[in-house]
Amino acid sequence: MRREIQEIPAATQRLFQESLEPVRKAADTARNAKYFATVARGSSDHAATFFKYAVEIYLGKPVASIGPSVTSVYKKRVALDGACVLAISQSGASPDILSLVQDATEQGVSTIGLTNTKGSPLAGVCTNAIDIAAGPELSVAATKTYVSSVVAGLMLIAEMSDDEDLRAALKRLPARFEAAIDQDWTSMNSAVDAHGSLYVIGRGPGFAVAHEAALKFKETCQIHGEAYSSAEVLHGPVSIVGEKYPVLALASRDEAEEGLVETADSISGNGALVFATSSKVKAAKALPHVEDEHPLTDALIQIVSFYSFIEQFALHRGLNPDTPRFLKKVTQTV
């Protein structure tokens, strides 16, 4: 896992070099879609959630997440007129995802598959296949494939909108990721060690990142992490946040940062131990973090620092982050 985290900058650069033309081709077919539908599971679904916020904020088009079981288990068809379907799968082999994408392709809508396996079944049923070019990922916990999937989605958005600011931000990412890996978040160790659960909060694209972080707490450290929007956590969930309860607030430099900081400080004021990737917090503890000029890439950078933290934290707890118990790398669901 550590090696693969350290490969993230190079994997991102490789994605730019090897898959820009397929991304441009897919963008041409997706540009006139009325809306997007995504299909994915696990970390790939968290990448799809990031794509959802980015598309809705920057392209103004709605994005819906479709349950793969609708076609595979329930044998029903979802009408997708006017949609572009984005499927994300590391292996490109899960039967339920393939079933939905095959049905969408048969309906005549544009389908885009993001996969880390050239020649995968998913690539065969999509109208446009994009290799995220992350290279072999042996750790059960996805890291570089999650990042590369998000970056591929952002490349699609940049090409669909001809957004030079986003293109420039994407080019900065390898260097930003390099710096993000070296951020030291070990100040959280004792706080998280003392409890069997914690909250991870974010807003917008940062909410998608929070879901990925919460999964990694469960997956690699056997700690129950729950992700909430900073707008939702105060509507009930905050009631279980007692004295010294740990909270990780993943802030990014966008319009939501002020509100997230306010929530982080409010929860901290109630006795929780809140750690935030923002220099604006007062009661919460600011974590060292890398910033970027573009809000979307800024949000993504935070997960790289988190990955670096969670790998060392698993080792700190005497666990092997590469092979979490009961899990295997490829899970094929029907």
N, C-alpha and C positions, 0 to 999 in steps of 0.2 A: 504493500500500500504506500509506504514512504517513497519507494522508487517511482511509482506511478504518479504520485502527487508531484514529484520533482520533474516528471516528464510533461506536465501540463503546458508549460510555455512552448516547448518544441512541438507538441501535438497541435497546439493552436496555429503555430506558424505553418505546419504541414497541411492543415486544413485549408488555409488561405491559398497555398501553392497548388494543391492537388484538386480541389473541389470548387474553385471559383466559377469555372465554366458551367458545370452542372447546376450550381446554385443560380446562375444567371438564366439558364434555360428554364428551370423550375419557376423562377420569379416571373418570367414572361407568361407562363401559363396561369399563374396565380393572381396576376395583377388585377384582373377584372372580376375576381370572385366577389360575391356579395357578402360572404362571411366565411369563416374558417371553422372546421371541425377537427378536433385532435383525438387521437387514439393512442394510448400508451399505458404502461404500468410502472410502479415503483419509481426509481430515480428518473426514468424516462418521462413519467407523467409529471414529475416536478419540473422537468425541462419544458414540457408542454404548457404548464401553468405559467412559467416565465414568459413563454411565447405569447400566451393569451394576453397578459397585461401589456406587453410591448406592442402587440398589434392593436389592441383597443385604444391605447394611449397615443400611439404615433401614426396609425393608419386610420383610426376611427371606424374600424369594422369589428363586429361582434365575433367572439370565438366561443364555441361550445365544445365541451368534453363529452365524447360519446362512449357509452359503456360497451366494451367489446363483446360482452356476453349477450347483448341484444341479438346479434346475428348468430353467434356460435352455439349458445345454449338455448335461447328462446326462439331461434329460427325466425326472427322477425326482420323486416327491412325498415331502416330509417330513411325517409325521403330527404335527399341531399341536393335538390335542385339549387343551382347557384353557388354551391359550396366549393371550397378547396379543402381536401382532407389531408392533414399532416399526421403521419404515423411515425412514432419514434420507438425504435427497438434496437438494443445493442446487437443481439444475435440475428434479428430479422426472421425468427423462426417460430414465434409463439402462435399456435393455431387460432386463438381467438382474435388476435390482431389481424392476422392474415385473412380471416373470414370477413371481417368488416371492411378491410381495404379492398378485397376482391369484389365484394358487393358494390362498393362505391365506384370502383373502376367500371364495373358492368353497367352502372347507372349513367356512365358517360361524363362524370365529373373529374376534375383534375385531382390526382392523388400524388402526394410527395412522401417518400420514405426516407427517413434518416436512419442509417444503420452503420455499425462498425464492422460489418462482415460483407465483403464484396461477394457478389453472386448469391446472396441470401435469397430465400423464398420471398421475403418482403420486396426486395429489389425487382423480383420477377413479376409481381402483381401490380406494382405502381407504375403510373405514367411517367414519373420522374423519380429516380433513385439518386440519393446523395450519400457518398461515403464520407463519414465524419473523420476518417483518417486518424483516429486516436492511436492506432497500433494495438497490439495484444494487451488485454487487461486481465491479469491473472488473479488479482485480489477479488474476493467475492463482493466487497463493498465498492460500488462504482464511484469513481472520482473523475478521472480525466474524460471518461465517456460522457458523464453528465455535463461537464464544462464544454466539451466539444459539441454536444447536442444543442446547448443553449447558443453557443457562438454560431453554429450553422443556421439556427433560426434567426438570429440577429442579422446574419449576412443576407438571408432572404428578404428581411424587412428593408435593409439598406438598398438592395437592388430594386425591390418593388417600388420604393419611394424615391429612388435616386438621391439618397440622403448622404451628402458628403461629410457632414459632421459625424454621423454614425460610422461611416467608412473609416474616417480618421481615427475614431475611438477604437475601433476593432484592431487597427494596425498597432495601436499602443499596447494592446493587451499582453502580448508575450512578456514585455519588460515589466508591466504592472504585476503580472502573475509571479514573476521571479521575485519581486519585492514582497509580495503578499505571503509567499511561502515562509519567509523569514520572520514574520510577526510573532511575537511571544505572547500567548494567551494563557500561560500556565498559572497566572493569578487566579484563574477559575477553578483550579484543581480541587482545592480543599472545600470550596463551597459546594461543588457538584458531588464530590465524594460523600458528603455528609447526608445526602438525600437520595432516595430511590427514584426521584422524578424531578422534572423541571419544565419550564415553559421556554419556548423560543418564539419571539414575536418579530413581526416585520409588517410592511405595508406595500402594496403594489408589487412590483417585481421582487422586492425584498421579502414579501410574504411567500413567494414561490421558493426563495432561498431558505426561508425558515422551515418549510416543510422538508426540504432535503436535509437540513441540519438535524431536525428532530428524528428523522429516520436513522441517521448515522449514530445518534446516541443509543437508540434501541439496538441497532444492527451490530455495532462494534463494541459497545460498552455495557450492554444489558441494563441500561438506564432508560426509564420511560420518559421520552421527550415528546411534548405535545406542542404543535405549532398553532399559533393564533395570529390573526390580524390585530395590530395594535388598536384598531377601532372596535374589535369584538371582545378582547380579553377582559375589558371592564364590565361587560354585560353578562356577569355570572361566573365565568371561570376564575376570576380574581379572588373569589371567596375562599379558595383553598390555599391561597398564597399566604402562608404564615411567616413567623419570624425566621429569617435567614433562608427562606425558600429561594433557590437559585432561578434566575431568569436571564436569558441571553436575548438582547435586543439588537437585531441586525438592521442597522440604519444605512441608508444610502443618501447621497446628496441630491435630493429631489424635493418636490413640493410637499412630500409627506414627512420629511425629517422632523420638522418642528413638532408636529403632533405626536410622532413616535417618541421623541425625547420627553415631551410632557408626560406621556404615559409611563415611560421608564422611570422618570423621577417620582411620579405619583406612587407607583408600586414600591419603589425603594423607600419612600417616606413611610410606608406601612410596615417596614421592617424586612422586606425582601432584600436579597443580595442580587442586585441587577448589574449586569455587565453590558456595555453598549459600544458599538462601533461608531461613535460620534464624539466629537470634542465639545459638543454643546450641552452635554448632561451636567447637572449640578449635584444631585443626590446620588445618582447611579455612578458606577465606576467606568471611566472611559478606557476601552481597549485600544492598543496600538493597531492602526489599520492603514491601508493604502487607499487613496482616493483617486478618482478620475474626473475629468471635466464633463463627461457625458453620464447622465443618471443611469442609463441601462448598463453600461460597462462597469460603472462604479458599484452597482448592486451585485453584479456577478463576481467581482473581485473578492468580495467578502467571504464567499464560500471557499475560496482557495486557502485563505488564512484559517478558516474553520477546519478544513480537511487536515491541515498541518497540525492543528491543535488536537483533533479527535484521535488521530493516529497515535500521538504520544500519550494521550490520556488513557487510551485502551491499554497500552503497555504499562503505564503507571498503575493500572488496576490489575495487572497480572494476566491480561487477556491477549490473545493473538488477533489483531485486527484484520489479518489476511483471511482467516478462516473462522468466521463466527459460527457458533454452534447451531445445528439444525438447518443451515443454509447451504445452498450451492449456487454456482455462478449463473447458470442458465435455468430459469424456471419457465416451463412451457405450460400455459393454462389454456383450458378449453372454454 
